[in-house]
Amino acid sequence: YNADACTINAYFGIDGVKPFLNYKEKGIFVLVKTSNPSSSDFQNLFSSKISGISEEISEYEVSNQILKRNYILMAELVKEWASDLQKFSNFTNLGVVVGATYPNELKMIREVVKNSFFLIPGYGAQGAQAQDIKYGFYENGLGGIVNSSRGIIYAYSKSKKYSQHDYTKAAKEVIVDMNKKINKEIGI
């Protein structure tokens, strides 16, 4: 594909991920814990893989079973799928999307997925701040890519200094400020 990276929904399993893994010099980001408020509707549910149950059964009562959040199970799948991939600077090209709006989940997912880049949406317009993204990065400043689309594109709308015609100046100012805050938070 003619892009540097893409975001994919891996709900359909490895069948939907495998074709992208053939592009070894491209980035792939799997949705794990998204930044939108309703992400908890499914991503925060508890699940467990139980073998030996007929596929015809849609409901099953379990006792003495360890359940994990769906976002943790997806992170574990990404870790498994990435285990045979070549590493560059200790990272594979199979990354994860984890919203900055959920810093605790970001920390838990980083503990599972250690060799993947984190694409971190939610900074700015969705309310996340620099301190919310720190667990997506390592001490050397690597590991995270922060996304702030609306916060940058529409920076002029929150500024008294710039009109929409000066949107590039407003965007630059917001980017410089964002970078300073993030760099300070992650210690670089």
C-alpha positions as CSV (number, residue, x, y, z in Angstrom):
1,Y,0.0,0.0,0.0
2,N,1.1,3.6,-0.7
3,A,1.1,4.9,2.9
4,D,3.7,4.8,5.6
5,A,1.3,3.2,8.1
6,C,-2.3,2.3,8.6
7,T,-4.7,1.6,11.4
8,I,-6.6,-1.6,11.4
9,N,-9.4,-3.2,13.5
10,A,-8.2,-6.7,14.4
11,Y,-11.6,-7.8,15.8
12,F,-11.6,-10.4,12.9
13,G,-8.3,-11.9,14.2
14,I,-5.1,-12.7,12.5
15,D,-6.8,-13.3,9.1
16,G,-7.3,-9.6,8.8
17,V,-3.9,-8.6,10.2
18,K,-1.7,-11.1,8.3
19,P,-2.0,-9.4,4.8
20,F,-0.6,-6.2,6.3
21,L,2.4,-8.0,8.0
22,N,3.8,-8.7,4.5
23,Y,4.7,-5.0,4.3
24,K,7.7,-5.2,6.6
25,E,8.7,-1.5,6.1
26,K,5.3,-0.1,6.8
27,G,3.7,0.6,10.1
28,I,0.5,-1.2,11.2
29,F,-1.4,0.1,14.2
30,V,-4.1,-2.2,15.8
31,L,-7.0,-0.6,17.7
32,V,-6.6,-1.8,21.3
33,K,-8.1,1.0,23.5
34,T,-9.5,3.9,21.6
35,S,-9.9,7.4,22.9
36,N,-13.6,7.8,22.3
37,P,-15.9,7.8,25.4
38,S,-18.0,4.8,24.3
39,S,-14.9,2.6,23.8
40,S,-15.7,1.1,27.1
41,D,-18.9,-0.4,25.7
42,F,-16.8,-3.3,24.3
43,Q,-13.2,-2.7,25.0
44,N,-13.6,-2.7,28.8
45,L,-15.7,-5.8,29.0
46,F,-14.1,-8.9,30.7
47,S,-13.6,-12.0,28.6
48,S,-11.8,-15.3,28.6
49,K,-10.9,-17.9,26.0
50,I,-12.6,-21.1,27.1
51,S,-11.7,-24.2,25.1
52,G,-13.9,-27.2,24.6
53,I,-17.2,-25.3,24.3
54,S,-19.4,-25.8,21.3
55,E,-19.6,-22.9,18.9
56,E,-23.4,-23.3,19.1
57,I,-23.4,-22.0,22.7
58,S,-23.6,-18.2,23.0
59,E,-23.8,-17.9,26.8
60,Y,-21.8,-19.8,29.4
61,E,-21.5,-19.5,33.2
62,V,-18.0,-19.6,34.5
63,S,-16.5,-19.9,38.0
64,N,-12.9,-20.0,39.0
65,Q,-11.9,-18.5,35.7
66,I,-9.6,-15.5,35.2
67,L,-11.2,-12.9,33.1
68,K,-9.3,-10.0,31.4
69,R,-10.4,-6.8,29.8
70,N,-10.9,-7.1,26.1
71,Y,-8.3,-4.4,25.5
72,I,-5.7,-6.5,27.4
73,L,-6.7,-9.6,25.4
74,M,-6.2,-7.6,22.2
75,A,-2.8,-6.3,23.4
76,E,-1.8,-9.9,24.2
77,L,-2.8,-10.9,20.6
78,V,-0.7,-8.0,19.2
79,K,2.3,-9.2,21.3
80,E,1.8,-12.7,20.0
81,W,1.5,-11.6,16.4
82,A,4.6,-9.4,16.7
83,S,6.8,-12.0,18.4
84,D,8.3,-13.2,15.1
85,L,8.6,-9.8,13.4
86,Q,12.0,-8.2,12.9
87,K,12.8,-5.4,15.4
88,F,14.2,-2.0,14.5
89,S,15.6,-0.1,17.5
90,N,13.8,-2.7,19.7
91,F,10.4,-2.1,18.1
92,T,8.4,-4.1,15.5
93,N,6.3,-2.5,12.8
94,L,3.1,-3.8,14.5
95,G,2.0,-1.1,16.9
96,V,-1.1,-0.4,18.9
97,V,-3.6,2.5,19.2
98,V,-4.2,3.5,22.8
99,G,-6.1,6.6,23.7
100,A,-4.4,9.3,25.8
101,T,-7.9,9.8,27.4
102,Y,-7.3,6.6,29.3
103,P,-3.9,7.0,31.0
104,N,-4.3,4.0,33.4
105,E,-5.2,1.7,30.5
106,L,-2.2,3.1,28.6
107,K,0.1,2.1,31.4
108,M,-1.4,-1.4,31.7
109,I,-1.2,-2.0,27.9
110,R,2.5,-0.8,27.9
111,E,3.2,-3.5,30.4
112,V,1.9,-6.1,28.0
113,V,3.2,-4.7,24.7
114,K,6.8,-3.7,25.2
115,N,8.2,-3.8,21.6
116,S,5.4,-1.9,19.8
117,F,5.0,1.7,19.0
118,F,1.9,3.3,20.6
119,L,-0.2,5.6,18.4
120,I,-1.8,7.8,21.1
121,P,-4.8,9.8,20.0
122,G,-6.9,12.0,22.2
123,Y,-4.4,14.8,23.0
124,G,-5.9,18.3,22.9
125,A,-9.4,18.4,21.6
126,Q,-10.5,15.2,23.3
127,G,-9.1,16.5,26.6
128,A,-5.9,14.5,27.2
129,Q,-2.8,16.4,28.4
130,A,0.9,15.7,28.5
131,Q,0.9,13.9,31.8
132,D,-1.7,11.5,30.3
133,I,0.6,10.1,27.6
134,K,3.8,9.5,29.5
135,Y,3.2,5.7,29.9
136,G,3.2,5.3,26.1
137,F,6.9,6.3,26.1
138,Y,10.1,4.8,27.5
139,E,12.7,6.9,29.4
140,N,14.6,7.5,26.2
141,G,11.6,9.2,24.7
142,L,10.9,6.4,22.2
143,G,7.8,4.3,21.8
144,G,5.0,6.8,21.4
145,I,3.4,8.8,18.6
146,V,1.0,11.4,19.8
147,N,-1.9,12.5,17.6
148,S,-3.7,15.7,18.0
149,S,-5.6,16.3,14.8
150,R,-8.4,18.7,15.8
151,G,-6.3,20.4,18.4
152,I,-3.8,21.4,15.7
153,I,-6.0,21.9,12.6
154,Y,-8.5,24.1,14.5
155,A,-6.1,25.8,16.9
156,Y,-7.1,29.2,15.4
157,S,-10.6,28.7,16.7
158,K,-9.4,28.8,20.3
159,S,-7.0,31.7,19.8
160,K,-7.8,35.4,20.0
161,K,-4.5,36.0,18.2
162,Y,-5.3,34.2,14.9
163,S,-8.1,34.1,12.4
164,Q,-8.9,31.1,10.3
165,H,-6.8,32.6,7.5
166,D,-3.8,32.3,9.9
167,Y,-4.5,28.7,10.8
168,T,-0.9,27.7,10.0
169,K,0.5,30.1,12.5
170,A,-1.9,29.0,15.1
171,A,-1.2,25.4,14.4
172,K,2.6,25.9,14.6
173,E,2.2,27.6,18.0
174,V,0.1,24.8,19.3
175,I,2.5,22.2,18.0
176,V,5.6,23.9,19.6
177,D,3.7,24.2,22.9
178,M,2.5,20.5,22.7
179,N,6.0,19.3,22.0
180,K,7.5,21.2,24.9
181,K,4.9,19.9,27.3
182,I,5.3,16.3,26.1
183,N,9.1,16.4,26.1
184,K,9.0,17.8,29.7
185,E,6.6,15.1,30.8
186,I,8.6,12.2,29.3
187,G,11.9,13.7,30.5
188,I,13.7,14.6,27.2
